[in-house]
Amino acid sequence: MMAKHVIFRFRRRAVSTIIGGLIVLSLLLTALGTMVFVSQQYDQYQQLGGQMSQYDSQQFSEKLVINSPGLVLLTTTTISGWGSGCTTTYNCYNVSISNLGGVGVQIARIYINSTGPNGIGCSYSTSYPNLPPCILNPSPTVAPYTFNQANQFLNPDEVNHALTLALPIAITLPNPNPAIPQNTVSLATTRGNLFSFQWPFQLQIFGQSNAAFSSGIVKIAYQGTYDSSHDYQGATGHTTGTYCHNEPLQPYPAASNYAEKLTNVAGTTLYFVTPWITQTILTSAVSGSGTTLYFYVIVINTGQSPYTINSGTMDLTWYGQNHLDSTLFGVYYNGAFYSATSIPSIKPGTSYYIIYKLNTSQSYLNLWPPQKYGFNSVMFWGAASLTNGLLNNNEDQNFFAGTILVSGLWVRVNC
């Protein structure tokens, strides 16, 4: 009897050991699972935190600046790539924007609130007391209370970006003369920033001070044997072999990715395209073989005083032995052309096109063609200058002169 009792107690102890081991194992597995879960959650938190930090950095990097004159009421009926109906069904406005930040910016919505008399522009109307201020959304085709979806994105460091707005023909934004701001326009971005400006711009002049200018994009036009009137999307005579540009055409002012039509420039119409050209066309222009080459540079009077100009030059070079020298031809200002001898005073905060004409007697290509030296394409770089030094002999407080680096001219061997 004694022996049986001992065996029975031994078996109970073995069962207890197994049960205890299972409990410990379950606790270990539970702890391990918890550690893995916590680790995964922490990793996700770190990833999300990094994404939010990057998003915040990009949000703070957005910086949009509205160029003078802010809004321009368009007088053309058709907007290339967007549709027709401006001046008849809609009042269309162009707003010129510069992206001075380091990230691309997409405009999600535009708000306009007019502060003039009731019922004028996008102001409160007693006839429609429940209507909010004008709210514009992007649209691929022209429609009331929209803006051109194709141009809602601005690349980093892009300047003079044109965005077209459409309001019903019954709504005309107040634009008094003299200028008194009566409209507040706010641009909302997809990152949640809001950039606002008042229109019309009220220029503030605090007396004579150092005038300055800044340069934006450059475009080119050519006439004669080779003519840029054939070198845009859908142009008559557009051929792949000679004319390679495919930008859609838009009248002044146009975005940087559009061909641009400037009318009545010294009695003719010039078609400006993005600043690249084939070797054949450039050689014809430099050698004086029937092609005339023009450049325009977008300039802004960033000073606090008006200034006048009557002369200027632009020099572009490659390898120091190939030069394209141009002289001041005129200015395209507020939609009109002025020759170099009749340029009006440029007001502070005003943007304008300074047009240079290639001087064939001072331009030369000593190392041409470039592919002979291992290059299929080359970039000409240089600077532009403006001055009013020839207006008087004394460099007094009215004297203005400046030089600035301009974006280059890309030359390709062929299309």
Residue pairs with C-beta under 8 A, 6 or more apart in sequence:
55 191
58 103
58 191
59 191
59 192
59 193
61 101
61 102
61 103
62 101
62 103
62 105
62 189
62 191
62 193
63 99
63 100
63 101
64 97
64 98
64 99
64 100
64 101
64 105
64 154
64 187
64 189
64 195
65 97
65 98
65 100
66 95
66 96
66 97
66 98
66 185
66 195
66 197
67 96
67 97
67 98
67 159
67 160
67 300
67 351
68 96
68 201
68 300
68 349
68 350
68 351
69 200
69 201
69 334
69 350
69 351
70 95
70 96
70 185
70 197
70 199
70 200
70 201
71 93
71 94
71 95
71 165
71 173
71 183
71 185
71 199
71 200
72 93
72 94
72 95
72 96
72 253
72 335
73 91
73 92
73 93
73 172
73 173
73 175
74 86
74 87
74 92
74 93
74 94
74 164
75 87
76 86
76 87
76 251
77 84
77 85
77 86
77 87
77 88
78 84
78 86
79 86
79 92
79 142
79 148
79 164
79 250
80 248
80 249
80 250
80 258
81 148
81 150
81 248
82 140
82 141
82 142
82 148
82 150
82 164
83 141
83 142
84 142
85 142
85 166
86 92
86 142
86 166
88 169
89 168
89 169
90 142
90 144
90 166
90 167
90 168
90 169
91 166
91 167
91 168
91 169
91 171
91 172
91 173
92 142
92 164
92 165
92 166
92 167
93 164
93 165
93 167
93 173
94 162
94 163
94 164
94 165
94 253
95 162
95 163
95 165
95 185
96 160
96 161
96 162
96 253
96 351
97 154
97 160
97 161
97 162
97 163
97 187
98 158
98 159
98 160
98 161
98 216
99 105
99 154
99 155
99 156
99 157
99 158
99 159
99 161
100 157
101 156
102 156
102 157
103 156
104 153
104 154
104 155
104 156
105 153
105 154
105 189
105 191
106 152
106 153
106 154
106 189
106 190
107 138
107 147
107 152
107 153
107 154
107 163
107 187
107 188
107 189
107 190
108 138
108 152
108 188
108 189
108 190
109 135
109 136
109 137
109 188
110 135
110 136
110 147
110 165
110 185
110 186
110 187
110 188
111 133
111 134
111 135
111 136
111 185
111 186
111 188
112 121
112 122
112 133
112 134
112 136
112 167
112 173
112 183
112 184
112 185
112 186
113 122
113 123
113 133
113 134
113 183
113 184
113 186
114 120
114 121
114 122
114 123
114 133
114 173
114 174
114 182
114 183
114 184
115 123
115 181
115 182
115 183
115 184
116 123
116 174
116 176
116 182
116 183
117 123
117 174
118 124
118 125
118 126
119 125
119 126
119 127
120 172
120 174
121 171
121 172
121 173
121 174
121 182
121 183
122 133
122 134
122 167
122 171
122 173
122 183
123 133
125 131
134 145
134 167
134 171
135 145
136 145
136 146
136 147
136 165
136 166
136 167
137 145
137 146
137 147
138 146
138 147
138 148
138 149
138 152
139 146
139 147
139 148
139 149
140 149
140 150
142 148
142 166
143 166
144 166
144 167
144 168
145 166
145 167
145 168
146 165
146 166
147 163
147 164
147 165
147 166
148 163
148 164
151 161
151 162
151 163
151 164
151 255
152 163
154 161
158 256
159 216
159 217
159 256
159 298
160 216
160 217
160 253
160 255
160 256
160 298
160 351
161 255
161 256
162 250
162 253
162 254
162 255
162 258
163 255
167 173
173 182
173 183
173 199
174 182
174 183
175 182
175 199
175 200
176 182
176 200
179 200
179 201
179 202
179 203
180 200
180 202
181 198
181 199
181 200
181 201
181 202
182 199
182 200
183 198
183 199
183 200
184 196
184 197
184 198
184 199
185 196
185 197
185 198
185 199
186 194
186 195
186 196
187 194
187 195
187 196
188 194
189 195
201 349
203 347
203 348
203 349
204 304
204 348
205 304
205 305
205 306
205 348
206 304
207 304
207 305
208 305
208 397
208 398
209 303
209 304
209 305
210 303
210 305
211 301
211 303
211 304
211 305
211 306
211 307
211 400
211 402
212 301
212 302
212 303
212 402
213 299
213 300
213 301
213 302
213 303
213 386
213 402
213 404
214 299
214 300
214 302
214 404
215 297
215 298
215 299
215 384
215 404
215 405
215 406
215 407
216 297
216 298
216 299
216 300
216 351
217 256
217 275
217 297
217 298
217 407
218 275
218 295
218 296
218 297
218 298
218 406
218 407
218 408
218 409
219 260
219 272
219 273
219 274
219 275
219 295
219 296
220 228
220 272
220 273
220 274
220 275
220 277
220 293
220 294
220 295
220 296
220 409
221 228
221 262
221 270
221 271
221 272
221 273
221 293
221 294
221 296
222 228
222 277
222 281
222 285
222 291
222 292
222 293
222 294
223 229
223 268
223 270
223 291
223 292
223 294
224 284
224 290
224 291
224 292
225 284
225 289
225 290
225 291
226 242
226 243
226 280
226 281
226 284
226 285
226 291
227 271
228 243
228 245
228 259
228 270
228 271
228 272
228 273
229 235
229 236
229 237
229 269
229 271
230 236
230 237
230 238
230 239
230 242
230 243
231 238
231 243
231 244
231 245
231 259
231 271
231 273
232 238
232 245
232 246
232 247
232 248
232 249
232 259
232 271
232 273
233 245
233 246
233 247
233 248
233 249
233 259
234 248
234 249
235 243
235 249
235 271
237 243
240 415
241 415
242 278
242 280
242 281
242 415
244 278
244 412
244 415
245 259
245 273
245 274
247 257
247 258
247 259
247 273
247 274
248 258
248 259
249 258
249 259
249 260
249 261
249 271
250 258
250 259
250 260
250 261
251 260
251 261
251 263
252 260
252 261
252 262
252 263
252 332
252 335
253 260
254 260
254 261
256 274
257 274
259 271
259 272
259 273
259 274
260 271
260 272
260 273
261 269
261 270
261 271
261 272
262 269
262 270
262 271
262 272
262 296
262 332
262 337
262 353
263 269
264 336
264 337
265 330
265 332
265 337
265 355
266 329
266 330
266 337
266 339
270 294
272 294
272 296
275 295
275 407
275 408
275 409
275 410
276 409
276 410
276 411
276 412
277 293
277 409
277 410
277 411
277 412
278 411
278 412
278 413
278 414
278 415
279 368
279 369
279 370
279 411
279 412
279 413
279 414
280 414
281 291
282 293
282 365
282 411
283 289
283 365
283 368
284 290
284 291
285 291
285 292
285 293
285 358
285 360
286 293
286 324
286 358
286 360
286 363
286 364
286 365
287 360
288 360
292 357
292 358
293 324
293 326
293 357
293 358
294 329
294 355
294 356
294 357
294 358
295 314
295 326
295 355
295 356
295 358
295 409
296 332
296 353
296 354
296 355
296 356
297 314
297 353
297 354
297 356
297 384
297 406
298 351
298 352
298 353
299 351
299 352
299 353
299 354
299 386
300 349
300 350
300 351
301 307
301 346
301 347
301 348
301 349
301 350
301 351
302 348
302 349
303 348
304 348
305 348
306 345
306 346
306 347
306 348
307 345
307 346
307 388
307 398
307 400
308 343
308 344
308 345
308 346
308 388
308 391
308 400
309 328
309 331
309 343
309 346
309 354
309 386
309 387
309 388
309 400
310 328
310 340
310 341
310 343
310 387
310 388
310 390
310 391
311 327
311 328
311 340
311 386
311 387
311 388
311 389
311 390
312 327
312 328
312 354
312 356
312 384
312 385
312 386
312 387
313 325
313 326
313 327
313 328
313 356
313 384
313 385
314 325
314 326
314 327
314 356
314 382
314 383
314 384
314 385
314 406
315 323
315 324
315 325
315 326
315 382
315 383
316 323
316 324
316 326
316 380
316 381
316 382
316 406
316 408
316 409
317 323
317 324
317 380
317 381
317 382
318 367
318 370
318 378
318 379
318 380
318 381
318 411
319 367
321 366
321 367
322 364
322 365
322 366
322 367
322 368
322 380
323 362
323 363
323 364
324 358
324 363
324 380
324 382
324 409
325 358
325 359
325 362
325 363
326 356
326 357
326 358
326 359
326 363
327 356
327 357
327 359
328 340
328 354
328 355
328 356
328 386
329 339
329 340
329 355
329 356
329 357
330 337
330 338
330 339
330 340
330 343
330 355
331 337
331 338
331 340
331 343
331 352
331 353
331 354
331 355
332 338
332 352
332 353
332 355
333 343
333 344
333 346
333 350
333 352
333 353
334 352
337 355
338 344
346 352
354 384
354 386
356 384
367 373
369 413
370 376
370 377
370 378
370 411
370 413
371 413
376 412
376 413
377 410
377 411
377 412
377 413
378 410
378 411
379 408
379 409
379 410
379 411
380 408
380 409
380 410
380 411
381 405
381 408
382 405
382 406
382 408
383 403
383 404
383 405
383 406
384 403
384 404
384 406
385 401
385 402
385 403
385 404
386 400
386 401
386 402
387 400
387 401
387 402
388 398
388 399
388 400
388 401
389 395
389 399
389 401
392 398
